[in-house]
Amino acid sequence: MAIAALIIGCDGQKTKQKVNSIEINADSLALADEVMLDTLQYQTFNYFWEGAEPISGLARERMHMDGIYPNHDKDIITTGGSGFGLMAILVGVEREFITREQALERYERIVNYLDNADRFHGAWPHWLLPSGKVTPFSKKDNGGDLVETAFLVQGLLTVKAYFENGNEREQQLAQKIQELWEGVEWDWYTKNGEDVLYWHWSPEYEWEMNFPVGGYNEALIMYVLAAASPTHSIEKSVYDKGWGVDGQITKDTTYYGLETEMNHYEHSDAPVGPLFWAHYSYLGLKPKELKDQFGDYWKLNQNHALIHYKYAVDNPMDFEGYGEDCWGMTSSYSMKGYAGHRPGEDLGVISPTAALSSMPYTPEESIKFMRFMYNQQDSLIGKYGPYDAFSLEFDWYLPRYLAIDQGPIPVMVENYRSGLFWKLFMANEDVQKGLKKLGFESPNIK
């Protein structure tokens, strides 16, 4: 068997090396897998390192396969995707793609930028410009975005935990992050004291977006952080009645022989969401042995990923390529534009981040997909890792990347390999208090 692999050096330089005539056995496959994991993490990390917007140091919303778009898109900074990118940069330090000092310098630039950027009752908007000014995500979405802010704060608190016991300069960074975190007015987003968190507020349109966040989706981390805030905390009733929808969230069902654990979609023949729901909140929040009044979060996420896998193996729509080696749907590009792919909303499109970011939940199935991509589909991999989406059925792929899809890959792969981000985030004292306040149980809550 011949294995073509990118070997990543400590200086961050890539050299191509072909390893020939390796006897097929468990040891050689394990070695090949380690090389692929290193390569996958390096490429996706580099979206947020080399590919970052240079003034802020944060993540661009999207990119073409070989670099930035030659238009306005190159200036669009995504706050949620940047939260994932903050964590991806730590992968670079741990895997020796960059030095700790290089990361520290980048984080100082980022934190200074965020401190001076537009905020709306402490929450950052979905999109920012290099100037620090908001640019609308949609017409009325030109103010605070609490979900994107939660993803950003999750990353910031992880960076704080990494550096807070370091030298004086590193401790100053950690203190500055604490100040940013304390500035988010989570309780403001209950819209004058309602028992639910609202996604958006704008000084121009106020609450007109009218998006209360409740029922199961990607936003659990927002409620955890809102309860954890040392300055603007919400009451537990906001979690119970808002997120939990007065208990309606627990209406689970069985699909492909697996319990969904929580209510993803009511009145649906395919009652599971896109797989990013199992990733975004759990880059830092450790779901293993995490339970509350609503359910078991490891079972929730593992079953979610396994249902997607079983669906692809079953392949009820008979799409070319679906199977044990090629599976996983999430919100991504498609032939028809951006779409929320999932069972029941299947356009024949596979999104690599779905299976790859599920690696902690489905290691064997996810690694099979990784082998498929790197050994059989290298035309679907570019400078910053696997392209956002492809369809073998329709002979289609788009050589583009989205920050919110690339970001979870290196982070969740690292959680699979070392548990790094789960250790860092769960050690935060404010987070621990928030989890206790909401009634969570876990061996990681002291």
VENDA-V508685 format. One record per pair of residues at least 24 apart in sequence whose ideal C-beta (glycine too) atoms are under 7 Angstrom apart, sorted by sequence separation. I is the first residue (numbers start at 1). GAP is how many residues later the second one is. If there is no record, write none. Layout:
i={I | I}
gap={GAP | GAP}
This chain:
i={53 | 58 | 120 | 124 | 156 | 157 | 326 | 330 | 385 | 124 | 156 | 197 | 329 | 59 | 123 | 197 | 278 | 328 | 5 | 58 | 277 | 278 | 328 | 7 | 124 | 153 | 214 | 327 | 3 | 197 | 214 | 275 | 317 | 319 | 5 | 8 | 212 | 215 | 275 | 328 | 5 | 8 | 153 | 214 | 262 | 272 | 311 | 6 | 215 | 216 | 262 | 275 | 5 | 8 | 215 | 261 | 352 | 149 | 261 | 272 | 308 | 48 | 351 | 261 | 262 | 351 | 186 | 261 | 350 | 48 | 49 | 186 | 349 | 350 | 48 | 197 | 328 | 195 | 196 | 261 | 327 | 349 | 45 | 49 | 146 | 186 | 195 | 260 | 325 | 326 | 348 | 44 | 190 | 250 | 259 | 324 | 325 | 79 | 184 | 187 | 196 | 197 | 249 | 250 | 258 | 348 | 45 | 79 | 186 | 187 | 195 | 196 | 216 | 308 | 326 | 348 | 45 | 79 | 185 | 186 | 187 | 195 | 216 | 325 | 182 | 184 | 186 | 190 | 215 | 216 | 258 | 49 | 57 | 78 | 79 | 182 | 258 | 41 | 77 | 244 | 76 | 77 | 146 | 256 | 357 | 45 | 57 | 58 | 77 | 107 | 147 | 255 | 353 | 357 | 360 | 57 | 146 | 275 | 305 | 309 | 353 | 356 | 359 | 363 | 41 | 56 | 75 | 145 | 256 | 275 | 276 | 351 | 359 | 42 | 58 | 75 | 145 | 256 | 274 | 275 | 276 | 333 | 334 | 353 | 357 | 360 | 57 | 144 | 217 | 274 | 305 | 306 | 309 | 332 | 333 | 335 | 353 | 360 | 38 | 56 | 143 | 144 | 274 | 305 | 332 | 356 | 359 | 143 | 218 | 76 | 141 | 143 | 218 | 302 | 335 | 142 | 143 | 217 | 221 | 301 | 122 | 123 | 220 | 224 | 335 | 111 | 122 | 140 | 142 | 218 | 219 | 122 | 218 | 121 | 221 | 104 | 108 | 111 | 115 | 140 | 333 | 61 | 79 | 104 | 107 | 111 | 114 | 147 | 274 | 84 | 121 | 154 | 274 | 333 | 80 | 83 | 87 | 90 | 140 | 141 | 274 | 79 | 83 | 86 | 90 | 104 | 111 | 140 | 150 | 273 | 79 | 82 | 86 | 151 | 272 | 332 | 80 | 83 | 84 | 87 | 150 | 272 | 321 | 80 | 83 | 86 | 90 | 147 | 150 | 153 | 270 | 320 | 321 | 79 | 86 | 270 | 320 | 332 | 56 | 270 | 319 | 55 | 147 | 150 | 269 | 146 | 268 | 53 | 279 | 275 | 121 | 278 | 120 | 120 | 275 | 278 | 12 | 10 | 12 | 8 | 283 | 158 | 280 | 283 | 151 | 154 | 279 | 283 | 154 | 279 | 286 | 284 | 283 | 284 | 285 | 286 | 284 | 292 | 293 | 292 | 292 | 292 | 290 | 291 | 290 | 289 | 289 | 286 | 87 | 84 | 239 | 230 | 236 | 228 | 236 | 228 | 228 | 228 | 224 | 227 | 225 | 224 | 227 | 224 | 227 | 224 | 162 | 158 | 161 | 161 | 158 | 161 | 158 | 161 | 157 | 154 | 157 | 157 | 40 | 65 | 66 | 65 | 85 | 84 | 88 | 91 | 84 | 91 | 94 | 63 | 65 | 81 | 85 | 88 | 81 | 84 | 88 | 91 | 80 | 84 | 87 | 78 | 78 | 81 | 94 | 84 | 40 | 51 | 33 | 36 | 65 | 87 | 36 | 64 | 65 | 64 | 47 | 63 | 36 | 46 | 62 | 63 | 62 | 43 | 44 | 62 | 43 | 44 | 62 | 43 | 61 | 60 | 59 | 40 | 47 | 47 | 47 | 48 | 44 | 44 | 45 | 44 | 40 | 41 | 41 | 40 | 41 | 37 | 37}
gap={24 | 24 | 24 | 24 | 24 | 24 | 24 | 24 | 24 | 25 | 25 | 25 | 25 | 26 | 26 | 26 | 26 | 26 | 27 | 27 | 27 | 27 | 27 | 28 | 28 | 28 | 28 | 28 | 29 | 29 | 29 | 29 | 29 | 29 | 30 | 30 | 30 | 30 | 30 | 30 | 31 | 31 | 31 | 31 | 32 | 32 | 32 | 33 | 33 | 33 | 33 | 33 | 34 | 34 | 34 | 34 | 34 | 35 | 35 | 35 | 35 | 37 | 37 | 38 | 38 | 38 | 39 | 39 | 39 | 40 | 40 | 40 | 40 | 40 | 41 | 41 | 41 | 42 | 42 | 42 | 42 | 42 | 43 | 43 | 43 | 43 | 43 | 43 | 43 | 43 | 43 | 44 | 44 | 44 | 44 | 44 | 44 | 45 | 45 | 45 | 45 | 45 | 45 | 45 | 45 | 45 | 46 | 46 | 46 | 46 | 46 | 46 | 46 | 46 | 46 | 46 | 47 | 47 | 47 | 47 | 47 | 47 | 47 | 47 | 48 | 48 | 48 | 48 | 48 | 48 | 48 | 49 | 49 | 49 | 49 | 49 | 49 | 50 | 50 | 50 | 51 | 51 | 51 | 51 | 51 | 52 | 52 | 52 | 52 | 52 | 52 | 52 | 52 | 52 | 52 | 53 | 53 | 53 | 53 | 53 | 53 | 53 | 53 | 53 | 54 | 54 | 54 | 54 | 54 | 54 | 54 | 54 | 54 | 55 | 55 | 55 | 55 | 55 | 55 | 55 | 55 | 55 | 55 | 55 | 55 | 55 | 56 | 56 | 56 | 56 | 56 | 56 | 56 | 56 | 56 | 56 | 56 | 56 | 57 | 57 | 57 | 57 | 57 | 57 | 57 | 57 | 57 | 58 | 58 | 59 | 59 | 59 | 59 | 59 | 59 | 60 | 60 | 60 | 60 | 60 | 61 | 61 | 61 | 61 | 61 | 62 | 62 | 62 | 62 | 62 | 62 | 63 | 63 | 64 | 64 | 65 | 65 | 65 | 65 | 65 | 65 | 66 | 66 | 66 | 66 | 66 | 66 | 66 | 66 | 67 | 67 | 67 | 67 | 67 | 68 | 68 | 68 | 68 | 68 | 68 | 68 | 69 | 69 | 69 | 69 | 69 | 69 | 69 | 69 | 69 | 70 | 70 | 70 | 70 | 70 | 70 | 71 | 71 | 71 | 71 | 71 | 71 | 71 | 72 | 72 | 72 | 72 | 72 | 72 | 72 | 72 | 72 | 72 | 73 | 73 | 73 | 73 | 73 | 74 | 74 | 74 | 75 | 75 | 75 | 75 | 76 | 76 | 77 | 78 | 79 | 80 | 80 | 81 | 83 | 83 | 83 | 85 | 86 | 86 | 89 | 125 | 126 | 128 | 128 | 129 | 129 | 129 | 129 | 130 | 133 | 136 | 137 | 138 | 138 | 140 | 140 | 141 | 146 | 146 | 147 | 148 | 149 | 150 | 150 | 152 | 153 | 154 | 158 | 196 | 199 | 199 | 200 | 201 | 202 | 202 | 203 | 205 | 206 | 207 | 207 | 209 | 210 | 210 | 211 | 211 | 214 | 262 | 263 | 263 | 264 | 266 | 266 | 267 | 267 | 268 | 271 | 271 | 274 | 316 | 317 | 317 | 318 | 318 | 319 | 319 | 319 | 320 | 320 | 320 | 321 | 322 | 322 | 322 | 322 | 323 | 323 | 323 | 323 | 324 | 324 | 324 | 325 | 326 | 326 | 326 | 327 | 330 | 333 | 334 | 334 | 334 | 334 | 335 | 335 | 335 | 336 | 337 | 337 | 338 | 338 | 338 | 338 | 339 | 340 | 340 | 340 | 341 | 341 | 341 | 342 | 342 | 343 | 344 | 345 | 354 | 356 | 359 | 359 | 362 | 365 | 365 | 366 | 369 | 369 | 372 | 373 | 373 | 376 | 380}
